[in-house]
């Protein structure tokens, strides 16, 4: 075998030996009761989204044919951005092909030391998503990580560097996708204002589930022009793609400086139209949101009665922390044998010693589904 290929093979063998080797699932999810996905509001198969996608395809075609700066800037892209901005209470918005691309491209552009005049001070929650870390890496920016959700620690770090004449950026998720806990976005923005920092909030897991109309935790606060809010269409909105809601100045800057936007083909009109249809549905789904969060709380209580650890979850994302990769994979397989699909999350996605089953609840789940899940978990 070629030496390079041999090294790849050795890397895979090492992962397998640690219980960390990943494989694509062989059993179609349709045959299982699915708690592994992110279709939080059960919109992925709603006729309104499918019909909107079909109509957009008939009008604009299946593909956007080029980047937004070339041939890909269709009316449906512009309409969706206008609705995102209105829903989030910002001057403007910009959509991307994926949430991962959104974070990597936008954060890298916002941290550009050549534009900022100095390497920025980047204060980041320790458990931020990998795409946020990538954005920092692409910008060559070192992170000053604060303890997870510990705003007192963040404040202390900001105070420690208060006399440095360097730009400040704070990075956090609002709902954390592996732990299902929440940041205090109002307090984060208050700290950002106090220390003259730009605040970047990832609302991927909050969009659709939280907020007065379902537009995320940041919907409930008066956003500062120096606050940038990211979200996705690939979770509660049931489709794919990402966006940022921001000041018009920031949007104009990203159009010119975010490589992932400039050099990527625009998202297909089909997926953008489906996202817009889902966005328009969100304000009417308040009852579904309340029921979803109530089921999540009942699940956490049930897990504790079984002696299982749901961590600090307060949302529709509920971990079952089992500790080791081996135990976690074994539990996933045992549940699959009972017809239930869950995610086995292991390092490096989560810290060492916190391997877990990740349960993503959906408004489409029923009380009977939840009872079946708890019964299966009780037999682990």
C-alpha positions as CSV (number, residue, x, y, z in Angstrom):
1,X,0.0,0.0,0.0
2,X,1.2,3.5,-0.8
3,X,2.8,5.0,2.4
4,X,0.4,7.9,2.5
5,X,-2.6,5.6,2.3
6,X,-1.0,3.4,5.0
7,X,-1.0,6.4,7.3
8,X,-4.6,7.0,6.7
9,X,-5.3,3.4,7.4
10,X,-3.4,3.6,10.7
11,X,-5.3,6.7,11.7
12,X,-8.6,4.8,11.2
13,X,-7.4,1.8,13.1
14,X,-6.4,4.1,16.0
15,X,-9.9,5.7,16.0
16,X,-11.4,2.2,16.1
17,X,-9.3,1.2,19.0
18,X,-10.5,4.2,21.0
19,X,-14.2,3.6,20.1
20,X,-14.2,6.8,18.1
21,X,-14.5,5.5,14.5
22,X,-17.5,7.0,12.7
23,X,-19.5,5.2,10.1
24,X,-22.6,6.2,8.1
25,X,-25.7,4.5,9.4
26,X,-26.8,1.4,7.5
27,X,-30.4,1.3,8.7
28,X,-32.7,3.8,7.0
29,X,-33.9,6.3,9.7
30,X,-37.5,5.9,8.3
31,X,-37.6,2.4,9.8
32,X,-36.8,3.7,13.3
33,X,-38.3,6.1,15.8
34,X,-35.9,9.0,15.3
35,X,-34.4,11.0,18.1
36,X,-31.2,11.6,16.3
37,X,-32.1,14.5,14.1
38,X,-32.6,18.3,14.3
39,X,-36.1,18.6,12.8
40,X,-37.2,20.3,16.1
41,X,-40.5,21.6,14.8
42,X,-41.4,18.7,12.6
43,X,-41.4,20.9,9.4
44,X,-39.1,18.9,7.1
45,X,-42.0,17.2,5.4
46,X,-44.7,19.9,5.8
47,X,-46.6,20.3,2.5
48,X,-46.1,24.1,2.7
49,X,-42.4,23.8,2.4
50,X,-42.5,21.2,-0.3
51,X,-45.0,23.3,-2.4
52,X,-42.9,26.4,-1.9
53,X,-39.8,24.6,-3.1
54,X,-41.5,23.2,-6.2
55,X,-42.9,26.6,-7.1
56,X,-39.5,28.2,-6.8
57,X,-38.0,25.5,-8.9
58,X,-40.5,26.1,-11.7
59,X,-39.9,29.8,-11.5
60,X,-36.1,30.0,-11.0
61,X,-34.8,26.5,-11.8
62,X,-33.3,23.8,-9.6
63,X,-30.0,25.6,-9.1
64,X,-28.9,29.2,-8.6
65,X,-26.3,28.8,-11.4
66,X,-23.6,31.0,-9.7
67,X,-22.6,32.9,-6.6
68,X,-24.8,35.7,-5.3
69,X,-22.4,38.2,-6.8
70,X,-22.8,36.6,-10.3
71,X,-26.0,35.0,-11.4
72,X,-27.3,33.6,-8.1
73,X,-29.1,36.6,-6.5
74,X,-32.7,35.7,-7.1
75,X,-35.8,37.5,-5.8
76,X,-36.5,34.5,-3.4
77,X,-33.1,35.0,-1.8
78,X,-33.7,38.7,-1.3
79,X,-37.2,38.1,0.0
80,X,-36.0,35.6,2.6
81,X,-33.3,37.9,3.8
82,X,-35.8,40.7,4.3
83,X,-38.0,38.4,6.3
84,X,-35.1,37.2,8.5
85,X,-34.1,40.8,9.3
86,X,-37.7,41.7,10.1
87,X,-38.1,38.6,12.4
88,X,-34.8,39.2,14.2
89,X,-35.2,42.9,14.5
90,X,-32.0,43.8,12.5
91,X,-31.4,46.1,9.5
92,X,-30.3,43.3,7.2
93,X,-29.5,39.6,6.8
94,X,-27.4,37.4,4.5
95,X,-28.0,33.7,3.7
96,X,-25.4,31.0,3.1
97,X,-25.4,27.4,1.9
98,X,-24.8,25.8,5.3
99,X,-24.6,26.8,8.9
100,X,-21.1,25.5,9.2
101,X,-20.1,27.7,6.2
102,X,-21.9,30.7,7.8
103,X,-19.9,30.5,11.0
104,X,-16.5,29.7,9.4
105,X,-16.8,32.4,6.7
106,X,-18.4,35.2,8.8
107,X,-16.2,34.8,11.9
108,X,-13.0,34.6,9.8
109,X,-14.0,37.8,8.0
110,X,-15.0,39.7,11.2
111,X,-11.7,38.8,12.9
112,X,-9.5,39.9,10.1
113,X,-6.6,41.6,11.8
114,X,-5.7,43.5,8.6
115,X,-9.0,45.2,8.6
116,X,-9.2,45.6,12.4
117,X,-5.6,47.0,12.6
118,X,-4.5,44.5,15.2
119,X,-5.1,40.9,16.2
120,X,-8.4,40.9,18.0
121,X,-9.1,39.7,21.5
122,X,-11.5,36.8,21.0
123,X,-13.5,35.8,24.1
124,X,-15.2,32.4,23.4
125,X,-17.3,30.0,25.3
126,X,-15.4,26.9,25.9
127,X,-18.1,24.7,24.3
128,X,-18.7,26.7,21.1
129,X,-19.4,24.7,18.0
130,X,-16.5,23.5,15.8
131,X,-17.4,25.8,13.0
132,X,-16.9,28.8,15.3
133,X,-13.4,27.5,16.2
134,X,-12.7,27.1,12.5
135,X,-13.6,30.7,11.9
136,X,-11.0,31.7,14.5
137,X,-8.4,29.4,13.0
138,X,-8.9,30.8,9.5
139,X,-8.4,34.3,10.8
140,X,-5.3,33.2,12.7
141,X,-6.9,34.5,15.9
142,X,-6.2,33.0,19.3
143,X,-9.1,32.4,21.6
144,X,-9.4,33.4,25.2
145,X,-11.9,30.8,26.3
146,X,-14.2,31.4,29.3
147,X,-15.8,28.6,31.3
148,X,-19.0,27.4,29.8
149,X,-21.9,29.8,30.4
150,X,-19.8,31.5,33.1
151,X,-20.4,35.2,32.5
152,X,-18.5,36.1,35.7
153,X,-15.5,34.4,34.3
154,X,-16.0,36.2,31.0
155,X,-16.3,39.6,32.8
156,X,-13.1,38.9,34.7
157,X,-11.3,38.1,31.4
158,X,-12.6,41.3,29.8
159,X,-11.5,43.3,32.8
160,X,-8.1,41.7,32.7
161,X,-7.6,42.8,29.1
162,X,-9.4,46.1,29.5
163,X,-6.3,48.3,29.0
164,X,-5.2,46.6,25.8
165,X,-5.8,48.7,22.7
166,X,-7.1,45.8,20.6
167,X,-10.6,45.1,19.1
168,X,-12.8,42.8,21.2
169,X,-15.1,40.1,20.0
170,X,-17.3,37.8,22.1
171,X,-18.4,34.4,20.6
172,X,-21.2,32.2,22.0
173,X,-24.0,30.0,21.1
174,X,-27.5,30.8,22.6
175,X,-28.6,27.1,22.8
176,X,-25.7,24.7,22.9
177,X,-26.3,21.8,20.6
178,X,-24.6,19.0,22.6
179,X,-25.7,20.0,26.1
180,X,-29.1,21.6,25.5
181,X,-28.4,24.5,27.9
182,X,-28.9,28.2,27.3
183,X,-26.8,31.4,27.4
184,X,-28.1,34.6,28.9
185,X,-28.0,36.6,25.6
186,X,-29.2,39.9,27.2
187,X,-26.3,39.7,29.7
188,X,-23.9,38.8,27.0
189,X,-24.9,41.9,25.0
190,X,-24.7,44.1,28.1
191,X,-21.1,42.9,28.6
192,X,-20.3,43.5,25.0
193,X,-21.6,47.1,25.2
194,X,-19.8,47.8,28.4
195,X,-16.4,46.7,27.0
196,X,-17.0,47.9,23.4
197,X,-17.0,44.4,21.9
198,X,-18.7,43.0,18.9
199,X,-21.0,40.1,20.0
200,X,-21.5,37.1,17.7
201,X,-24.3,34.7,18.8
202,X,-25.0,31.4,17.1
203,X,-28.7,30.7,17.3
204,X,-28.7,27.5,15.2
205,X,-30.4,25.4,17.9
206,X,-32.7,28.2,19.2
207,X,-34.2,29.4,15.9
208,X,-37.7,28.0,15.6
209,X,-38.0,26.9,19.2
210,X,-37.5,30.0,21.3
211,X,-38.6,33.6,21.1
212,X,-42.1,35.3,21.1
213,X,-42.6,34.3,17.5
214,X,-40.1,31.4,17.3
215,X,-37.2,33.5,15.9
216,X,-34.7,32.6,18.6
217,X,-33.6,33.8,22.1
218,X,-32.2,37.0,20.6
219,X,-35.7,38.0,19.3
220,X,-36.6,39.0,22.8
221,X,-33.9,41.6,23.2
222,X,-33.2,44.9,21.5
223,X,-30.2,44.0,19.4
224,X,-27.3,46.4,19.3
225,X,-25.8,47.2,15.8
226,X,-22.6,45.6,17.1
227,X,-24.4,42.3,17.7
228,X,-24.4,39.7,14.9
229,X,-26.9,36.8,15.1
230,X,-26.3,33.6,13.2
231,X,-28.9,30.9,12.6
232,X,-29.7,28.0,10.3
233,X,-32.5,26.7,8.1
234,X,-31.3,23.1,8.6
235,X,-32.7,22.4,12.0
236,X,-36.1,23.6,13.2
237,X,-36.8,25.1,9.8
238,X,-36.6,21.7,8.3
239,X,-34.4,22.5,5.3
240,X,-30.8,23.5,4.8
241,X,-28.6,26.6,4.9
242,X,-27.5,29.3,7.3
243,X,-27.9,33.1,7.8
244,X,-26.6,36.0,9.7
245,X,-28.9,38.9,10.9
246,X,-27.0,42.1,11.4
247,X,-26.5,45.8,10.8
248,X,-26.5,46.8,7.1
249,X,-22.9,47.8,7.4
250,X,-21.9,44.4,8.6
251,X,-23.9,42.7,5.8
252,X,-22.1,44.9,3.2
253,X,-18.8,44.1,4.8
254,X,-19.4,40.3,4.7
255,X,-20.5,40.5,1.1
256,X,-17.1,41.9,0.3
257,X,-14.9,40.0,2.8
258,X,-16.5,36.6,3.6
259,X,-14.8,34.2,1.3
260,X,-17.4,31.4,1.9
261,X,-20.0,33.8,0.6
262,X,-18.0,35.3,-2.3
263,X,-16.7,32.1,-3.8
264,X,-19.7,29.7,-3.2
265,X,-22.6,29.0,-5.5
266,X,-25.7,30.5,-3.9
267,X,-28.1,28.2,-2.2
268,X,-30.6,26.6,-4.5
269,X,-33.9,28.6,-4.9
270,X,-35.7,25.4,-3.9
271,X,-34.1,25.3,-0.4
272,X,-34.4,29.0,0.0
273,X,-38.1,29.0,-0.8
274,X,-38.6,26.1,1.6
275,X,-36.8,28.1,4.3
276,X,-38.9,31.2,3.7
277,X,-42.1,29.1,3.9
278,X,-40.9,27.6,7.2
279,X,-40.0,31.1,8.5
280,X,-43.5,32.3,7.8
281,X,-45.0,29.4,9.7
282,X,-43.0,29.9,12.9
283,X,-45.2,32.5,14.6
284,X,-48.2,30.1,14.3
285,X,-46.5,27.3,16.1
286,X,-46.5,28.6,19.7
287,X,-48.6,25.6,21.0
288,X,-46.2,23.2,19.4
289,X,-43.2,24.9,21.0
290,X,-44.8,24.8,24.4
291,X,-45.6,21.1,24.0
292,X,-42.1,20.3,22.8
293,X,-40.4,22.0,25.8
294,X,-42.9,20.3,28.2
295,X,-42.0,16.9,26.8
296,X,-38.3,17.7,27.1
297,X,-38.8,18.5,30.8
298,X,-40.8,15.3,31.4
299,X,-38.0,13.4,29.7
300,X,-35.3,14.9,32.0
301,X,-37.4,14.0,35.0
302,X,-37.8,10.5,33.8
303,X,-34.1,10.1,33.1
304,X,-33.2,11.2,36.6
305,X,-35.7,8.7,38.0
306,X,-33.8,6.0,36.0
307,X,-30.5,7.2,37.4
308,X,-29.4,8.6,34.1
309,X,-27.7,12.0,33.8
310,X,-29.3,14.6,31.4
311,X,-26.6,17.2,32.3
312,X,-27.8,20.8,32.5
313,X,-30.2,20.6,29.7
314,X,-33.1,23.1,29.8
315,X,-34.2,22.8,26.1
316,X,-35.4,20.3,23.5
317,X,-31.9,18.8,23.3
318,X,-31.4,16.3,26.1
319,X,-28.1,14.4,26.5
320,X,-27.8,11.2,28.4
321,X,-24.2,11.4,29.6
322,X,-22.7,7.9,29.9
323,X,-19.0,8.8,30.1
324,X,-17.1,6.4,27.8
325,X,-17.3,6.0,24.0
326,X,-17.7,2.2,24.4
327,X,-20.6,2.5,26.7
328,X,-22.2,5.1,24.5
329,X,-21.9,3.2,21.3
330,X,-23.2,0.0,23.0
331,X,-26.2,2.0,24.3
332,X,-26.9,3.4,20.8
333,X,-26.8,-0.1,19.3
334,X,-29.1,-1.5,22.1
335,X,-31.7,1.2,21.4
336,X,-31.4,0.6,17.6
337,X,-32.2,-3.0,18.3
338,X,-35.4,-1.8,19.9
339,X,-36.3,0.4,16.9
340,X,-35.1,3.7,18.3
341,X,-32.5,5.9,16.6
342,X,-30.3,8.2,18.7
343,X,-26.9,9.8,18.2
344,X,-23.8,8.6,20.0
345,X,-21.6,11.7,20.6
346,X,-18.0,11.2,21.5
347,X,-14.8,13.2,21.7
348,X,-13.7,15.4,20.1
349,X,-17.2,16.6,19.6
350,X,-17.6,16.7,23.4
351,X,-14.9,16.7,26.2
352,X,-13.2,13.5,27.3
353,X,-15.3,11.6,29.8
354,X,-18.6,13.0,28.7
355,X,-19.6,10.7,25.8
356,X,-23.3,10.7,25.5
357,X,-26.4,9.8,23.7
358,X,-27.9,13.0,22.2
359,X,-31.7,13.1,22.1
360,X,-33.1,15.7,19.7
361,X,-36.8,16.1,20.4
362,X,-39.3,17.2,17.8
363,X,-42.7,18.6,17.8
364,X,-43.6,15.6,15.7
365,X,-42.9,13.2,18.6
366,X,-46.0,12.0,20.5
367,X,-46.5,11.2,24.2
368,X,-46.4,7.5,23.1
369,X,-43.1,8.0,21.4
370,X,-41.7,9.6,24.6
371,X,-43.0,6.7,26.8
372,X,-41.4,4.2,24.4
373,X,-38.1,6.0,24.5
374,X,-38.0,6.1,28.3
375,X,-38.9,2.5,28.6
376,X,-36.1,1.5,26.2
377,X,-33.6,3.7,28.1
378,X,-34.6,2.1,31.4
379,X,-33.5,-1.3,30.1
380,X,-29.9,-0.2,29.2
